[in-house]
Each structure stands twice: as structure tokens, then as C-alpha cells.
Amino acid sequence: MKRYLRRFAILLSSAVWVPNLSMPVFAEGIVSHKLFEAVEDATPVLVPLNSRGVIDFGGNAAVISIAYKDERPTKEGFLYEQYKDWQANAETFVTEDGELRTICSIRTGGDGDDSITVSISDGDALPPNAMPYVEYQEATARGYPTFLQENQIVLWVINSGDTNRSYESSAYVGIDEEGIPYANVSGNGQEQDILRGFAKGDKVVLLDDYSGGDLYVGSLSGFSAAYRKMAAWCGFSPDSVLK
């Protein structure tokens, strides 16, 4: 029986030969397991990966992307998963054109409190060509004004150990169709940097530049797992943020 690699998908590129196997591994590709099985002699070949996704083949290296599990819904419904301080949601419905569409989001906070939400639809342009929408939302109630004011400067401050990185944005306020005021702060075109910061950070602080106070402090524990699940539900690779 000829040797083959099980569960191994490739994106054609320049080939690098793997010792002890009779098939080439391509420099850019997707692999779902670190263990490649050589079926002919039932001898497993363990291929080590470092933190950058690089395989070392005795001087020859191939950069790969670790495959995410494609879990795009096939019918209407709502999905929910909790990952420490973050939750992942997917709502699937049929559009007026008869197409199945899924809106994926992850969130920390909410349930009557301020929250940070990351969202995307599988009908949108997907990563790495376009990034999910990132938004802070102030919790409000009917009859009460928002704390944030229109165009007020707000900083996203991401803490990772002893390092802080900040990204400036501005508030948008309005009144919804039910007459309830709202205030949001978006990523302002810095979504990829903010999301990469979330993946490596410990906490995120929304800093009110006007008063100097903290609007919101959110934990980033569980963000990466929740983002990976969102990617699986909406059918895109999480590499542009998590790699």
C-alpha cells in the first residue's frame, strides 16, 4: 500500500520533502494534526511545530497554518458557547433570497452591563481580507442620558503583563427605534491590531479621555478560544489574529 498522509490538506506552493515519507509537504498549507501517519508500515512520524507554526525538517522549514475545524451551521438556529469570561454566539437564518446566513459574535460583559462585542457575518468579506467589527457598548436605560457624548475621545488600552498599548477612537451616540439612548465606540479601522492585542493581553480598559476615568475594564481570559469558535462557525481562518 502506498504511503499517504491522513487528514492533510495542502495549498499548492513550493515543496519540501519530509524525511522518511515519500510525499512532499508544501511550504504553505493546512494541517489538522501534528501526527502524520505513515500507513504502509504503521509507523507514526511526529512532526514538531514551534510557536510560529514552523516545521523543522533537518534544515528545511515549511511555514504552515494550523487548520481550524469548519463548523458552519447547515440549518437555522442559535448556537452558544462559554469560554471563561467570553461567550460565542452564532445565529443562522434564511435570507429573503433563500440563502443560509450566519452572524457570528463573541462578547464579554453584557446582560445589562457595558460590554465589548466582536462580530462578523459569513455573508461579509472575511479575514484576512476584512476584519470583524469591534465595538464597546454602554449599557443604558430609557429616560437616562448616556455617559459618553458624541465624538468624545476614548482609548482602548490593552494590558499584557507590564506592557500597555492604546488605540484611539471616538464615541457615537443616538436613540434607537424604541426611544432608548445608546453610545458605542468602534475599533475605528484598527480592528486587526486591537484583536491581536486581545489575543495576547490580560485585560482591556476603555479609558475616557475627557475625565481620565475608566469607562470599562474587561477580562481577556477566554478570548482566543471564543474567537477560534467564531471563526469555525463563520468559515474563516483565525490566523490573522491568533497566529
N, C-alpha and C positions, 0 to 999 in steps of 0.2 A: 504493500500500500504506500502510495506517495505521501511524503510528509506534507503537513499543512498547518496553518495557524488558525485555531478556532477563535471565533468572536473578534476578528481583526479586520477593521475597515481601513482602507487607505485612500488618501487623496494624492493623485499621481504627482510625483516630483522626482528629484534625483535619488537613486537607490543607494543603500548602504548594506553590504552583506553582513548577516549575523553569523558569528561562528557557530558551528555545529548544526546549522539549519541550511536547507537547500533553497530557501526563498529570500528575496531581498526585502528589507524594511525600508520604506520610503521616508525621506527626510521630513516631510510634512504629512501627518496622518493622524488617525484617531484610534486609540486602543482602549478597550474596556477592562482589561485585566493586565497586571504586571506579569502574570504567569502565562507563558506561551507553551502549549502542549505539542510536543513532537510525537505524533501518533504512531509512527512506524515502529519505534522501539519503546513507546510508553514512558520515555524519559523526559520529565519536565525540565524546561530551560528557564531559569529565573532571570529576568531582565530588570536590573535595578534602575530606579528613577530618582533623580535628585529633586530638590525643591523647585527647580526651574523647568521640570519636565524633560530633562536631557538624559538620554540613554548613552552610557559609555561602553562602546564595543572595542576595547583594547586600542584606543586611539582614534577610532571613528565614532563620531557622535551624531545622533539624529534628534532634532527637536520635534516633539510631538505635542498633541493636545489630548488630555485625558477625556475620554468620551463621557458625556452626561447621558443619563437614561432618558430617552424620549418617552414622555408620559402625556402627550397631548390628548385631551379628552375626545371621545368619539361620540358623545351624546350630550344632550342638555343636562345641566345640573350645577351644583355648587360643591367645591372641594375646600377643605380646611386642614391645615397642619400647624402645630405649635412647635417652635424651636427656641427654647429658653425665653428670652424677652421679645422675640419676634414671632409673628404669625404670618402664614402664607395662605392666600385665598385665590381661587380660580372660579370664575362664573362663565359658564358656557351656554350659549343661546343660538337660536337660528335667526339670521337677519331677514329683512324683507325680501332679499334676493334669494333666500333659501340656502345661504351658506352658513356653515357652523363657525361661530366666532367665539373666542375665549379671551376674557380680560383677566390678566394675572396681576396680583398685587401682594406686597408684603408690608407689614406695618408694625410699629412699636408705639405703645400708648393707645389712645382712643377710648372707647366706651365711656364717653362723657368728659374725657380729659384731652389735653392737647396731644397731638400725635405727629409722627413722621411716616409718610407713605411713599413707597416706590411702586410704580405701576406701568404696565405696557399691555398692548393688545396684539394677538398674533396676526391681526389684520394690518398692523403698522409696520413701518420699516423696523427691522430688528437688529440687535447688536451683531457684529461690531459696526454696522453702518449707521445705526441710530441707537441712542441710549434710552433706558426707561426714564420716565418722568419722576422727579424727586420733589416732594412738597412737605412743608411743615404747615399744619393747620391748627389755628387757635380754636379751642372749644368755646362756643358762645351760646347764649340763650336769648329767647325772644324778649325784647324790651331793654336789653343791656347792650351798650356800645362795646365794640372790640377794643382791646388794649392797644393793638397795633393800629397805626394810622397809615393812610395812603402814602406810598413811596418812602416810608420810613426805612432807614438802612438797618439791616440785620446781618449778623455774621454767623455762618456755620463754622463752629470751632470743633475740630476733631482731635481728641486726645488719644495718643498712642504711647504709653509709657511716659517718658519725660519729654516727648515731642508734641507740639501743638501745630496744627495747620488750620488756617482760616480762609473762608471763601465768602466774599461779599455779595449780598443780594438785597432786594427791596420788597416791601410788603405790598400786597394788593388787597383791597377791601371792597366789600359790596354787600348787597342784600339779596338773598335767594328768593325763589318764587313763593315761598311760604312766609316771607317777611322777616326771616331771621338773618341778622348780620353775620358776615363771615370775614375772616382775614387769613390769607395764605402767604407763604414765602416759598418760591420755587428755587430750583438749583441754578437758574439764570444762565443756562448754557455751560455750566461747569459740572454737569451730572457725572461724567466719567471719573473726574478727579474726586468728587465727593463720594461716589460709590466705592472707589478703590480705597479711599480713606476709611470708610465704614468697615470694609473687609479686614483692614489691618488695625483698626482702632479699638479702644476700650469703651469710650463714651463720646457722645456728640452733644455740644451745648449750642443752643440758639441764643446769641448774645444781642440784646437790644442796645444798639449803638447810641440811642438817644439818652437813655437813663443810665446805661452802663450795667444794667442788671441782667440776670439770666432769665430768659423767657421760658426756656425748657432745657432739661437735662435728660438725655436718653441713653440707655444702655445699648451697646453694640453686640452684646453676647447673643449669639444665635443668628446674627445677620447673614453670615456666609452660607449656613445651611438653608436658611429661608430663601436666599437669593438663588441658590442652586435648584431648589424645588420650583421656584417661579420659572426659571429657565426651562426646566423639564416640561412643565405644564404648557408653556407658550412656544416651545420648539426652537430654542436658540442656545448657542454655546455660552456658558458663563465666563469663559476665559478672559474676555476683555476687562472684567472686573476682578475676578478671583485669582487669575494666574500671576 
